[in-house]
Each structure stands twice: as structure tokens, then as C-alpha cells.
């Protein structure tokens, strides 16, 4: 049973890498051309799949941390001067 589970995991990793190579934009792939990675993962299965994950897959940019909300983020009602002005008018019966 454990061998069957291990085999399923290995086939899953291999298929993930194969489809990942196919769906990745060629400009983002590192080291080899897309067709080269596809052939390598297809023919050499697990070793090439591990190499794809480590060396060929594009690096995802790490989002920079910011202090406060990003520009253009929605404001809360207590931060919106138009809302506060309208609320003040309604409270004082000017509406």
C-alpha cells in the first residue's frame, strides 16, 4: 500500500512539472528553452522534474512590504472627507 501511495505521489509530481512546463511563458523559463525542458521532463521523469522545479521554473517576485494601505486602496468611511461632510450635514438637518 505504501508503495502504491509513493508511486502516485511521484506520478503526480511528474505530471505537475510536465503541465507546468507547458503552461509557463517561454520568456520566463530559465536555463533551457521550453521545448528542452519539456523533452527532459517527459523522457527523464523524476530527475528532470526536480531540476525543473529548482533550476528552470520562473522565480516569483516577492511582494514588498509596505507601511499602510497601498495607493488607490478603498478608504474606510471615517477616512473619507466627502462622507464625513455628508454625515455632518445629515446630522445637523441640512439635508
The first five atom37 places (N, CA, C, CB, O) and aatype in JSON, in Angstrom:
{
  "aatype": [20, 20, 20, 20, 20, 20, 20, 20, 20, 20, 20, 20, 20, 20, 20, 20, 20, 20, 20, 20, 20, 20, 20, 20, 20, 20, 20, 20, 20, 20, 20, 20, 20, 20, 20, 20, 20, 20, 20, 20, 20, 20, 20, 20, 20, 20, 20, 20, 20, 20, 20, 20, 20, 20, 20, 20, 20, 20, 20, 20, 20, 20, 20, 20, 20, 20, 20, 20, 20, 20, 20, 20, 20, 20, 20, 20, 20, 20, 20, 20, 20, 20, 20, 20, 20, 20, 20, 20, 20, 20, 20, 20, 20, 20, 20],
  "atom_mask": [
    [1, 1, 1, 1, 1],
    [1, 1, 1, 1, 1],
    [1, 1, 1, 1, 1],
    [1, 1, 1, 1, 1],
    [1, 1, 1, 1, 1],
    [1, 1, 1, 1, 1],
    [1, 1, 1, 1, 1],
    [1, 1, 1, 1, 1],
    [1, 1, 1, 1, 1],
    [1, 1, 1, 1, 1],
    [1, 1, 1, 1, 1],
    [1, 1, 1, 1, 1],
    [1, 1, 1, 1, 1],
    [1, 1, 1, 1, 1],
    [1, 1, 1, 1, 1],
    [1, 1, 1, 1, 1],
    [1, 1, 1, 1, 1],
    [1, 1, 1, 1, 1],
    [1, 1, 1, 1, 1],
    [1, 1, 1, 1, 1],
    [1, 1, 1, 1, 1],
    [1, 1, 1, 1, 1],
    [1, 1, 1, 1, 1],
    [1, 1, 1, 1, 1],
    [1, 1, 1, 1, 1],
    [1, 1, 1, 1, 1],
    [1, 1, 1, 1, 1],
    [1, 1, 1, 1, 1],
    [1, 1, 1, 1, 1],
    [1, 1, 1, 1, 1],
    [1, 1, 1, 1, 1],
    [1, 1, 1, 1, 1],
    [1, 1, 1, 1, 1],
    [1, 1, 1, 1, 1],
    [1, 1, 1, 1, 1],
    [1, 1, 1, 1, 1],
    [1, 1, 1, 1, 1],
    [1, 1, 1, 1, 1],
    [1, 1, 1, 1, 1],
    [1, 1, 1, 1, 1],
    [1, 1, 1, 1, 1],
    [1, 1, 1, 1, 1],
    [1, 1, 1, 1, 1],
    [1, 1, 1, 1, 1],
    [1, 1, 1, 1, 1],
    [1, 1, 1, 1, 1],
    [1, 1, 1, 1, 1],
    [1, 1, 1, 1, 1],
    [1, 1, 1, 1, 1],
    [1, 1, 1, 1, 1],
    [1, 1, 1, 1, 1],
    [1, 1, 1, 1, 1],
    [1, 1, 1, 1, 1],
    [1, 1, 1, 1, 1],
    [1, 1, 1, 1, 1],
    [1, 1, 1, 1, 1],
    [1, 1, 1, 1, 1],
    [1, 1, 1, 1, 1],
    [1, 1, 1, 1, 1],
    [1, 1, 1, 1, 1],
    [1, 1, 1, 1, 1],
    [1, 1, 1, 1, 1],
    [1, 1, 1, 1, 1],
    [1, 1, 1, 1, 1],
    [1, 1, 1, 1, 1],
    [1, 1, 1, 1, 1],
    [1, 1, 1, 1, 1],
    [1, 1, 1, 1, 1],
    [1, 1, 1, 1, 1],
    [1, 1, 1, 1, 1],
    [1, 1, 1, 1, 1],
    [1, 1, 1, 1, 1],
    [1, 1, 1, 1, 1],
    [1, 1, 1, 1, 1],
    [1, 1, 1, 1, 1],
    [1, 1, 1, 1, 1],
    [1, 1, 1, 1, 1],
    [1, 1, 1, 1, 1],
    [1, 1, 1, 1, 1],
    [1, 1, 1, 1, 1],
    [1, 1, 1, 1, 1],
    [1, 1, 1, 1, 1],
    [1, 1, 1, 1, 1],
    [1, 1, 1, 1, 1],
    [1, 1, 1, 1, 1],
    [1, 1, 1, 1, 1],
    [1, 1, 1, 1, 1],
    [1, 1, 1, 1, 1],
    [1, 1, 1, 1, 1],
    [1, 1, 1, 1, 1],
    [1, 1, 1, 1, 1],
    [1, 1, 1, 1, 1],
    [1, 1, 1, 1, 1],
    [1, 1, 1, 1, 1],
    [1, 1, 1, 1, 1]
  ],
  "atom_positions": [
    [[0.82, -1.2, 0.0], [0.0, 0.0, 0.0], [0.86, 1.26, 0.0], [-0.93, 0.0, 1.2], [0.56, 2.23, -0.7]],
    [[1.94, 1.24, 0.79], [2.82, 2.39, 0.86], [3.51, 2.63, -0.48], [3.86, 2.2, 1.96], [3.73, 3.77, -0.88]],
    [[3.85, 1.54, -1.19], [4.5, 1.68, -2.49], [3.55, 2.29, -3.52], [5.0, 0.32, -2.99], [3.96, 3.09, -4.35]],
    [[2.29, 1.92, -3.44], [1.31, 2.49, -4.36], [1.13, 3.98, -4.1], [-0.04, 1.75, -4.24], [1.0, 4.76, -5.04]],
    [[1.11, 4.37, -2.83], [0.98, 5.78, -2.48], [2.2, 6.57, -2.95], [0.79, 5.94, -0.97], [2.06, 7.67, -3.48]],
    [[3.39, 6.02, -2.75], [4.62, 6.66, -3.21], [4.62, 6.79, -4.73], [5.85, 5.87, -2.73], [5.02, 7.82, -5.26]],
    [[4.18, 5.76, -5.42], [4.12, 5.81, -6.88], [3.14, 6.88, -7.35], [3.71, 4.43, -7.45], [3.42, 7.59, -8.31]],
    [[2.0, 7.01, -6.68], [1.03, 8.04, -7.04], [1.58, 9.44, -6.82], [-0.25, 7.86, -6.24], [1.35, 10.35, -7.62]],
    [[2.32, 9.62, -5.73], [2.92, 10.92, -5.46], [3.96, 11.26, -6.52], [3.57, 10.94, -4.05], [4.0, 12.39, -7.01]],
    [[4.8, 10.3, -6.89], [5.83, 10.54, -7.9], [5.21, 10.85, -9.27], [6.75, 9.32, -8.01], [5.68, 11.74, -9.97]],
    [[4.18, 10.12, -9.63], [3.49, 10.39, -10.9], [2.82, 11.76, -10.85], [2.44, 9.29, -11.21], [2.81, 12.48, -11.85]],
    [[2.27, 12.12, -9.71], [1.65, 13.44, -9.56], [2.66, 14.56, -9.71], [0.97, 13.54, -8.23], [2.37, 15.56, -10.37]],
    [[3.83, 14.42, -9.1], [4.87, 15.44, -9.23], [5.33, 15.54, -10.68], [6.08, 15.11, -8.32], [5.5, 16.63, -11.2]],
    [[5.52, 14.39, -11.31], [5.95, 14.37, -12.71], [4.91, 15.05, -13.62], [6.18, 12.91, -13.18], [5.28, 15.84, -14.49]],
    [[3.64, 14.75, -13.42], [2.59, 15.38, -14.24], [2.48, 16.87, -13.96], [1.25, 14.69, -13.99], [2.28, 17.67, -14.88]],
    [[2.6, 17.25, -12.7], [2.57, 18.67, -12.36], [3.67, 19.41, -13.09], [2.71, 18.87, -10.85], [3.44, 20.47, -13.69]],
    [[4.88, 18.86, -13.06], [6.01, 19.52, -13.71], [5.82, 19.56, -15.22], [7.32, 18.82, -13.36], [6.14, 20.57, -15.86]],
    [[5.31, 18.49, -15.79], [5.08, 18.45, -17.23], [4.08, 19.53, -17.65], [4.57, 17.07, -17.66], [4.33, 20.26, -18.61]],
    [[2.97, 19.64, -16.94], [1.99, 20.67, -17.27], [2.48, 22.07, -16.92], [0.68, 20.39, -16.55], [2.12, 23.04, -17.58]],
    [[3.3, 22.17, -15.89], [3.87, 23.47, -15.52], [4.79, 23.98, -16.62], [4.62, 23.38, -14.18], [4.79, 25.16, -16.94]],
    [[5.59, 23.08, -17.19], [6.47, 23.48, -18.31], [5.62, 23.95, -19.48], [7.38, 22.3, -18.75], [5.94, 24.96, -20.11]],
    [[4.55, 23.23, -19.77], [3.71, 23.58, -20.92], [2.99, 24.91, -20.74], [2.69, 22.5, -21.16], [2.79, 25.64, -21.71]],
    [[2.61, 25.25, -19.53], [1.82, 26.46, -19.31], [2.64, 27.68, -18.96], [0.83, 26.22, -18.22], [2.11, 28.79, -18.92]],
    [[3.94, 27.5, -18.71], [4.79, 28.64, -18.36], [5.18, 29.39, -19.63], [6.04, 28.17, -17.59], [5.49, 28.78, -20.66]],
    [[5.17, 30.71, -19.54], [5.57, 31.55, -20.67], [7.04, 31.33, -20.97], [5.29, 33.04, -20.38], [7.87, 31.28, -20.06]],
    [[7.37, 31.19, -22.24], [8.74, 30.89, -22.64], [9.74, 31.95, -22.19], [8.81, 30.74, -24.15], [10.89, 31.63, -21.89]],
    [[9.32, 33.19, -22.13], [10.23, 34.27, -21.72], [10.61, 34.17, -20.24], [9.58, 35.62, -22.0], [11.64, 34.71, -19.84]],
    [[9.8, 33.49, -19.44], [10.06, 33.39, -18.01], [10.91, 32.17, -17.63], [8.75, 33.33, -17.26], [11.43, 32.1, -16.52]],
    [[11.06, 31.21, -18.54], [11.78, 29.98, -18.24], [13.28, 30.24, -18.2], [11.45, 28.89, -19.29], [13.82, 30.98, -19.02]],
    [[13.93, 29.63, -17.23], [15.37, 29.81, -17.06], [16.15, 28.6, -17.58], [15.7, 30.05, -15.59], [15.63, 27.49, -17.62]],
    [[17.38, 28.82, -17.98], [18.39, 27.82, -18.32], [18.23, 27.16, -19.68], [18.4, 26.79, -17.28], [19.15, 27.23, -20.5]],
    [[17.12, 26.52, -19.96], [16.9, 25.83, -21.24], [15.68, 26.43, -21.92], [16.71, 24.3, -21.04], [14.85, 27.08, -21.28]],
    [[15.57, 26.22, -23.25], [14.31, 26.63, -23.89], [13.16, 25.74, -23.43], [14.44, 26.58, -25.44], [13.37, 24.66, -22.87]],
    [[11.96, 26.2, -23.67], [10.76, 25.49, -23.22], [10.72, 24.07, -23.77], [9.5, 26.25, -23.64], [10.41, 23.13, -23.04]],
    [[11.03, 23.91, -25.05], [10.99, 22.59, -25.66], [12.02, 21.66, -25.01], [11.25, 22.69, -27.17], [11.76, 20.47, -24.84]],
    [[13.18, 22.2, -24.65], [14.2, 21.4, -23.98], [13.74, 20.9, -22.63], [15.47, 22.19, -23.82], [13.94, 19.74, -22.28]],
    [[13.11, 21.79, -21.86], [12.58, 21.37, -20.55], [11.47, 20.35, -20.72], [12.07, 22.59, -19.77], [11.39, 19.38, -19.97]],
    [[10.61, 20.56, -21.73], [9.52, 19.63, -21.95], [10.06, 18.23, -22.26], [8.62, 20.12, -23.1], [9.6, 17.24, -21.69]],
    [[11.04, 18.15, -23.18], [11.62, 16.84, -23.51], [12.32, 16.21, -22.32], [12.6, 16.98, -24.67], [12.21, 15.01, -22.08]],
    [[13.04, 17.03, -21.57], [13.76, 16.5, -20.41], [12.79, 15.92, -19.39], [14.62, 17.59, -19.76], [13.0, 14.81, -18.89]],
    [[11.74, 16.66, -19.07], [10.77, 16.18, -18.08], [10.0, 14.98, -18.61], [9.78, 17.3, -17.69], [9.68, 14.07, -17.85]],
    [[9.72, 14.97, -19.9], [8.98, 13.86, -20.49], [9.82, 12.58, -20.5], [8.55, 14.21, -21.91], [9.31, 11.51, -20.17]],
    [[11.08, 12.69, -20.88], [11.92, 11.5, -21.04], [12.61, 11.05, -19.76], [12.96, 11.76, -22.1], [12.77, 9.85, -19.53]],
    [[13.02, 11.99, -18.91], [13.8, 11.62, -17.73], [12.99, 11.76, -16.44], [15.05, 12.47, -17.65], [13.56, 11.76, -15.35]],
    [[11.72, 11.89, -16.56], [10.73, 11.98, -15.48], [11.21, 12.64, -14.2], [10.25, 10.64, -15.16], [11.38, 13.86, -14.17]],
    [[11.42, 11.89, -13.15], [11.63, 12.49, -11.83], [12.9, 13.34, -11.7], [11.68, 11.41, -10.81], [12.81, 14.44, -11.16]],
    [[14.07, 12.89, -12.16], [15.24, 13.78, -12.03], [15.06, 15.1, -12.77], [16.49, 13.07, -12.55], [15.43, 16.16, -12.25]],
    [[14.51, 15.04, -13.97], [14.29, 16.27, -14.73], [13.2, 17.12, -14.09], [13.93, 15.95, -16.19], [13.26, 18.35, -14.15]],
    [[12.2, 16.49, -13.49], [11.14, 17.25, -12.82], [11.7, 18.02, -11.63], [10.01, 16.31, -12.37], [11.34, 19.17, -11.4]],
    [[12.58, 17.39, -10.88], [13.21, 18.07, -9.75], [14.08, 19.22, -10.25], [14.06, 17.08, -8.9], [14.08, 20.3, -9.67]],
    [[14.83, 18.98, -11.33], [15.66, 20.05, -11.91], [14.79, 21.2, -12.42], [16.52, 19.49, -13.05], [15.16, 22.36, -12.28]],
    [[13.64, 20.88, -12.99], [12.73, 21.92, -13.44], [12.28, 22.79, -12.27], [11.5, 21.3, -14.15], [12.28, 24.02, -12.35]],
    [[11.91, 22.14, -11.17], [11.43, 22.89, -10.01], [12.52, 23.76, -9.41], [10.9, 21.94, -8.95], [12.25, 24.86, -8.93]],
    [[13.77, 23.29, -9.44], [14.86, 24.02, -8.81], [15.5, 25.03, -9.76], [15.92, 23.05, -8.32], [15.77, 26.16, -9.36]],
    [[15.74, 24.64, -11.02], [16.52, 25.48, -11.92], [15.74, 26.14, -13.05], [17.6, 24.67, -12.5], [16.13, 27.22, -13.5]],
    [[14.68, 25.53, -13.51], [14.03, 26.03, -14.71], [12.81, 26.89, -14.49], [13.66, 24.92, -15.54], [12.51, 27.78, -15.28]],
    [[12.12, 26.62, -13.43], [10.87, 27.33, -13.15], [11.14, 28.81, -12.89], [10.14, 26.7, -11.95], [12.13, 29.15, -12.24]],
    [[10.27, 29.68, -13.39], [10.5, 31.11, -13.16], [10.38, 31.46, -11.68], [9.5, 31.95, -13.97], [9.58, 30.89, -10.94]],
    [[11.19, 32.4, -11.29], [11.12, 32.88, -9.9], [9.95, 33.82, -9.77], [12.44, 33.57, -9.47], [9.77, 34.72, -10.6]],
    [[9.18, 33.63, -8.75], [8.05, 34.52, -8.5], [8.54, 35.72, -7.71], [6.91, 33.78, -7.73], [9.27, 35.55, -6.73]],
    [[8.17, 36.93, -8.11], [8.61, 38.1, -7.35], [7.98, 38.11, -5.97], [8.27, 39.39, -8.1], [6.8, 37.8, -5.8]],
    [[8.77, 38.46, -5.0], [8.29, 38.55, -3.61], [7.71, 39.94, -3.43], [9.45, 38.27, -2.57], [8.4, 40.93, -3.66]],
    [[6.46, 40.03, -3.01], [5.86, 41.36, -2.84], [6.56, 42.12, -1.72], [4.36, 41.25, -2.56], [6.84, 41.58, -0.65]],
    [[6.81, 43.38, -1.98], [7.45, 44.23, -0.97], [6.44, 44.59, 0.11], [8.04, 45.52, -1.62], [5.27, 44.83, -0.18]],
    [[6.9, 44.62, 1.34], [6.01, 45.02, 2.43], [5.93, 46.54, 2.47], [6.5, 44.46, 3.79], [6.92, 47.23, 2.24]],
    [[4.75, 47.04, 2.76], [4.53, 48.48, 2.8], [3.94, 48.86, 4.15], [3.59, 48.93, 1.65], [3.31, 48.06, 4.83]],
    [[4.17, 50.09, 4.51], [3.52, 50.63, 5.69], [2.23, 51.29, 5.24], [4.46, 51.65, 6.45], [2.25, 52.16, 4.36]],
    [[1.13, 50.9, 5.81], [-0.15, 51.49, 5.44], [-0.74, 50.83, 4.2], [0.0, 52.98, 5.22], [-0.14, 49.93, 3.62]],
    [[-1.92, 51.29, 3.81], [-2.59, 50.68, 2.65], [-1.89, 51.07, 1.36], [-4.08, 51.1, 2.6], [-1.26, 52.13, 1.29]],
    [[-2.0, 50.23, 0.34], [-1.4, 50.57, -0.95], [-2.13, 51.74, -1.59], [-1.41, 49.35, -1.89], [-3.3, 51.98, -1.27]],
    [[-1.48, 52.47, -2.47], [-2.15, 53.61, -3.11], [-3.37, 53.13, -3.89], [-1.18, 54.37, -4.03], [-3.33, 52.1, -4.56]],
    [[-4.43, 53.88, -3.8], [-5.66, 53.53, -4.5], [-6.51, 52.52, -3.77], [-5.34, 53.0, -5.85], [-7.52, 52.06, -4.29]],
    [[-6.12, 52.17, -2.55], [-6.91, 51.21, -1.78], [-8.19, 51.89, -1.31], [-6.1, 50.66, -0.57], [-8.19, 53.1, -1.05]],
    [[-9.26, 51.14, -1.19], [-10.51, 51.76, -0.72], [-10.34, 52.31, 0.69], [-11.66, 50.75, -0.75], [-9.64, 51.73, 1.53]],
    [[-10.99, 53.41, 0.93], [-10.92, 54.04, 2.25], [-12.1, 53.6, 3.09], [-10.89, 55.59, 2.12], [-13.16, 53.23, 2.58]],
    [[-11.89, 53.65, 4.38], [-13.0, 53.41, 5.29], [-13.83, 54.69, 5.37], [-12.49, 52.99, 6.71], [-13.33, 55.76, 5.02]],
    [[-15.08, 54.6, 5.81], [-15.93, 55.79, 5.86], [-15.36, 56.89, 6.75], [-17.31, 55.41, 6.35], [-15.58, 58.07, 6.47]],
    [[-14.66, 56.53, 7.79], [-14.13, 57.57, 8.67], [-12.89, 58.25, 8.09], [-13.81, 56.98, 10.01], [-12.41, 59.23, 8.66]],
    [[-12.36, 57.75, 6.98], [-11.21, 58.37, 6.32], [-11.63, 59.19, 5.09], [-10.2, 57.3, 5.91], [-10.79, 59.85, 4.48]],
    [[-12.89, 59.15, 4.73], [-13.36, 59.82, 3.52], [-13.97, 61.17, 3.89], [-14.4, 58.94, 2.77], [-15.02, 61.22, 4.54]],
    [[-13.31, 62.28, 3.49], [-13.83, 63.6, 3.88], [-15.22, 63.89, 3.29], [-12.87, 64.68, 3.44], [-16.01, 64.58, 3.93]],
    [[-15.52, 63.4, 2.09], [-16.84, 63.63, 1.5], [-17.93, 62.94, 2.33], [-16.88, 63.12, 0.04], [-18.99, 63.51, 2.56]],
    [[-17.65, 61.72, 2.77], [-18.61, 61.01, 3.59], [-18.83, 61.73, 4.91], [-18.14, 59.57, 3.84], [-19.97, 61.87, 5.35]],
    [[-17.77, 62.19, 5.53], [-17.89, 62.89, 6.82], [-18.65, 64.2, 6.66], [-16.5, 63.16, 7.42], [-19.46, 64.56, 7.52]],
    [[-18.41, 64.92, 5.57], [-19.13, 66.17, 5.31], [-20.62, 65.88, 5.13], [-18.56, 66.88, 4.06], [-21.46, 66.58, 5.69]],
    [[-20.94, 64.85, 4.35], [-22.34, 64.48, 4.12], [-23.0, 64.03, 5.42], [-22.43, 63.38, 3.06], [-24.16, 64.35, 5.67]],
    [[-22.29, 63.29, 6.24], [-22.81, 62.83, 7.51], [-23.07, 64.0, 8.45], [-21.85, 61.83, 8.15], [-24.08, 64.02, 9.15]],
    [[-22.18, 64.96, 8.47], [-22.34, 66.15, 9.3], [-23.57, 66.96, 8.86], [-21.08, 67.01, 9.24], [-24.31, 67.48, 9.69]],
    [[-23.76, 67.05, 7.54], [-24.94, 67.76, 7.02], [-26.22, 67.04, 7.44], [-24.88, 67.87, 5.47], [-27.2, 67.69, 7.83]],
    [[-26.22, 65.72, 7.37], [-27.42, 64.95, 7.75], [-27.71, 65.07, 9.25], [-27.26, 63.47, 7.36], [-28.87, 65.16, 9.66]],
    [[-26.67, 65.06, 10.05], [-26.85, 65.15, 11.5], [-27.44, 66.51, 11.88], [-25.51, 64.93, 12.21], [-28.3, 66.59, 12.76]],
    [[-26.97, 67.55, 11.24], [-27.43, 68.9, 11.58], [-28.71, 69.29, 10.83], [-26.33, 69.91, 11.26], [-29.18, 70.42, 10.95]],
    [[-29.29, 68.35, 10.08], [-30.58, 68.6, 9.42], [-30.5, 69.51, 8.23], [-31.53, 69.18, 10.39], [-31.51, 70.11, 7.87]],
    [[-29.36, 69.65, 7.6], [-29.25, 70.49, 6.43], [-29.63, 69.76, 5.16], [-27.86, 71.03, 6.31], [-29.56, 70.36, 4.08]],
    [[-30.0, 68.54, 5.24], [-30.32, 67.75, 4.05], [-31.78, 67.72, 3.75], [-29.83, 66.36, 4.2], [-32.2, 67.1, 2.78]]
  ]
}
